[in-house]
Amino acid sequence: MTRGNETIRVLIPLKLRKKNGRPKIMPPADYSPSEDQAQDPHILRAIGRAWGWRRRMEAGEFATIQELAEAVGLAERHVSRQLRLA
């Protein structure tokens, strides 16, 4: 268990590439998943959505998470949880 002042970092090596004009999250070239670990498209989609929302907020399109949530038509709590993926 960690103390309050310690930080745990999780590194997920992903590459962003455009395919058919849309960004696509790709694993590194040397990555080979084991048979029991398949890529979950829902998680990859959530990570991609979070990065897109983060970029829009950093660009100044939205000032608050509440504004972003209203624009995308989702609950503020859901948007705030998914933004942590970025």
C-alpha positions as CSV (number, residue, x, y, z in Angstrom):
1,M,0.0,0.0,0.0
2,T,1.3,3.5,-0.8
3,R,1.5,6.4,1.5
4,G,-0.4,9.7,0.7
5,N,2.7,11.4,-0.7
6,E,3.7,8.6,-3.1
7,T,2.7,8.5,-6.7
8,I,2.1,5.5,-8.8
9,R,2.6,5.9,-12.6
10,V,1.2,3.6,-15.2
11,L,2.8,3.7,-18.6
12,I,0.7,2.5,-21.5
13,P,2.8,2.5,-24.7
14,L,0.4,3.5,-27.5
15,K,0.8,5.1,-30.9
16,L,-1.7,7.4,-32.5
17,R,-2.0,7.1,-36.2
18,K,-4.5,8.3,-38.7
19,K,-6.3,5.7,-40.7
20,N,-8.9,6.8,-43.3
21,G,-8.6,10.3,-41.9
22,R,-9.5,9.2,-38.4
23,P,-7.1,8.8,-35.4
24,K,-6.5,5.2,-34.5
25,I,-4.8,4.0,-31.3
26,M,-2.2,1.3,-32.2
27,P,-0.1,-0.8,-29.8
28,P,3.7,-0.7,-30.3
29,A,5.1,-2.8,-33.2
30,D,6.8,-5.2,-30.8
31,Y,3.7,-5.8,-28.7
32,S,2.1,-9.3,-28.9
33,P,-0.8,-10.0,-26.6
34,S,-1.1,-13.4,-25.0
35,E,-4.1,-15.6,-26.0
36,D,-6.1,-14.6,-22.8
37,Q,-5.6,-10.9,-23.3
38,A,-7.4,-9.5,-26.3
39,Q,-7.8,-5.8,-27.0
40,D,-11.1,-4.4,-25.7
41,P,-12.5,-2.0,-28.3
42,H,-14.7,-0.3,-25.7
43,I,-11.6,0.7,-23.6
44,L,-9.7,1.8,-26.7
45,R,-12.7,3.9,-27.8
46,A,-13.0,5.5,-24.3
47,I,-9.3,6.4,-24.3
48,G,-9.5,7.9,-27.7
49,R,-12.6,9.9,-26.7
50,A,-10.9,11.2,-23.6
51,W,-7.9,12.4,-25.6
52,G,-10.2,14.2,-28.0
53,W,-12.1,15.8,-25.2
54,R,-8.8,16.9,-23.5
55,R,-7.6,18.5,-26.7
56,R,-10.9,20.4,-27.1
57,M,-10.6,21.7,-23.5
58,E,-7.0,22.7,-24.0
59,A,-7.9,24.5,-27.2
60,G,-10.3,26.6,-25.2
61,E,-13.5,25.2,-26.8
62,F,-14.9,24.4,-23.4
63,A,-14.0,26.1,-20.1
64,T,-15.4,23.5,-17.8
65,I,-16.2,19.8,-17.7
66,Q,-19.9,20.7,-17.3
67,E,-19.9,22.6,-20.6
68,L,-18.2,19.7,-22.3
69,A,-20.7,17.2,-20.9
70,E,-23.6,19.3,-22.1
71,A,-22.1,19.5,-25.6
72,V,-21.5,15.8,-25.9
73,G,-24.8,14.9,-24.3
74,L,-23.4,12.9,-21.4
75,A,-23.5,13.2,-17.6
76,E,-20.8,15.4,-16.1
77,R,-19.7,12.6,-13.8
78,H,-19.2,10.2,-16.7
79,V,-17.2,12.8,-18.7
80,S,-15.0,13.6,-15.7
81,R,-14.3,9.9,-15.0
82,Q,-13.4,9.3,-18.7
83,L,-11.2,12.4,-18.9
84,R,-8.9,10.7,-16.4
85,L,-7.9,8.2,-19.1
86,A,-6.2,11.0,-21.0
